[in-house]
């Protein structure tokens, strides 16, 4: 199974915000850190905010942050939300629909996939020393200075 880019970006946003839980972050900052489209990231963050994973504040002093501690954000729930209804093979459009017995095992496999992911929190994904590693790996790990904001 391959996750969508939307899920990939949602996980990246959550990890970034977990590493910067002491402050509000901007979407532009996160987009720059990962070198991804700010417009696409706005859609991801908006969705995460509607679902309650992220809090957002509008305005000049606004930004985004996790809605709860990383230990309370379940990776399985996050990915299940961002992936939506998953049809691994597209059995509903198949001519063999109803005669083939593969949908049952595929559903079991998908349930097992999410069962494993549901055992882990965002804090688990970071691991011991994960925040420090993220700060070293991401090019923008500090809030922009006032001078940079005006540029």
PyMOL commands that set and color helices and strands:
alter all, ss='L'
color gray80, all
select helices_A, chain A and resi 5-19+27-34+38-50+70-72+75-83+91-93+102-117+122-126+130-137+146-150
alter helices_A, ss='H'
color red, helices_A
select strands_A, chain A and resi 54-57+63-66
alter strands_A, ss='S'
color yellow, strands_A
deselect
rebuild
show_as cartoon
